[in-house]
Amino acid sequence: MQELNFPKYEFRFKSNENKVSIFDGIRKKFIVLQPEEWVRQHCVQYLIQHKNYPQSLINVEKELKVNGLSKRYDIVIFNTDGSIHLIVECKSHNIKIDQTTFDQIARYNLSLNATYLMVTNGINHYYCRMDFENERYEFLKDIPSYIKSTN
C-alpha cells in the first residue's frame, strides 16, 4: 500500500480469496483493504496513539441522515457527555482534497455539530475548529490532544 504521512503503525492483515483485509480495532472485524481504508486505519491509530483519544470514544463508518439522505461518516470522536468532539473525513491518497471535500464534511456537521473537523487523504491533513456563532470554520495547525474531563 501507499506510504502515508502518518507515523508507522503495526496492523493485522489476513488474505482471503485474493483480497487482503485489515483488522479494525474499533469495529472489531477485518475490513477489505482499500486505499481509503488504509488512510482511515492510520488516522484512527494517530488519534489513539498520538492524540491520546480513548478507543471507547471513537466511532468508525456509521450512517447519519443529512437532509433526509443517508450518508456515512468515516471517524467520529465523542465527548464523554455524548456530544461530538471531532469528525474526520478520509479520502484515498490519490484523491485531491478540495472545496468539495470541505463542503461534504461541513454538510455532515450540520447534523453532528462537532467542535473540530479533520480532512485527510493520508498525505495532506487539514484541521478546523468550528465557530458556530459566526457560522464559519477556522483552520488550525493540528487538532488538540485528548484531555480527560475532571467533571
Backbone hydrogen bonds, N-H to C=O, Kabsch-Sander energy under -0.5 kcal/mol:
donor,donor_aa,acceptor,acceptor_aa,energy
5,N,122,G,-3.7
6,F,4,L,-1.4
14,K,21,S,-1.9
16,N,19,K,-2.8
19,K,16,N,-1.5
21,S,14,K,-3.2
22,I,31,I,-2.9
23,F,12,R,-2.6
24,D,29,K,-2.9
25,G,23,F,-0.7
28,K,24,D,-1.5
29,K,24,D,-1.3
31,I,22,I,-2.9
33,L,20,V,-3.2
34,Q,32,V,-1.1
38,W,34,Q,-2.2
39,V,35,P,-1.6
40,R,36,E,-2.6
41,Q,37,E,-2.8
42,H,38,W,-1.7
43,C,39,V,-2.5
44,V,40,R,-2.5
45,Q,41,Q,-2.0
46,Y,42,H,-2.4
47,L,43,C,-2.5
48,I,44,V,-2.1
49,Q,45,Q,-3.3
50,H,46,Y,-2.1
51,K,46,Y,-1.4
53,Y,47,L,-2.6
57,L,54,P,-1.9
58,I,55,Q,-1.6
59,N,76,V,-2.8
61,E,74,D,-2.5
62,K,73,Y,-0.7
64,L,71,K,-2.9
66,V,64,L,-0.5
66,V,69,L,-2.8
69,L,66,V,-2.0
71,K,64,L,-3.2
73,Y,62,K,-2.3
74,D,88,V,-0.7
75,I,88,V,-1.8
76,V,59,N,-2.6
77,I,86,L,-2.7
78,F,57,L,-2.9
78,F,76,V,-0.5
79,N,83,S,-3.5
82,G,79,N,-2.0
85,H,77,I,-2.5
85,H,83,S,-0.5
86,L,77,I,-1.8
87,I,116,Y,-1.8
88,V,75,I,-3.0
89,E,118,M,-2.7
90,C,88,V,-0.6
91,K,120,T,-2.4
95,I,92,S,-2.1
96,K,94,N,-0.6
98,D,96,K,-0.5
101,T,98,D,-0.7
102,F,98,D,-1.6
103,D,99,Q,-2.8
104,Q,100,T,-2.1
105,I,101,T,-2.1
106,A,102,F,-2.3
107,R,103,D,-2.3
108,Y,104,Q,-2.1
109,N,105,I,-2.1
110,L,106,A,-0.9
110,L,107,R,-0.8
111,S,107,R,-0.7
111,S,108,Y,-1.2
112,L,108,Y,-1.7
113,N,109,N,-2.6
115,T,84,I,-0.9
116,Y,85,H,-2.4
117,L,128,C,-2.3
118,M,87,I,-2.3
119,V,126,Y,-2.4
120,T,89,E,-2.4
121,N,124,N,-1.6
126,Y,119,V,-2.7
127,Y,140,L,-0.7
128,C,117,L,-2.6
129,R,138,E,-2.4
130,M,115,T,-3.2
131,D,136,R,-3.0
132,F,130,M,-0.6
135,E,131,D,-0.6
135,E,132,F,-0.5
136,R,131,D,-1.9
138,E,129,R,-2.7
140,L,127,Y,-2.7
146,Y,51,K,-3.3
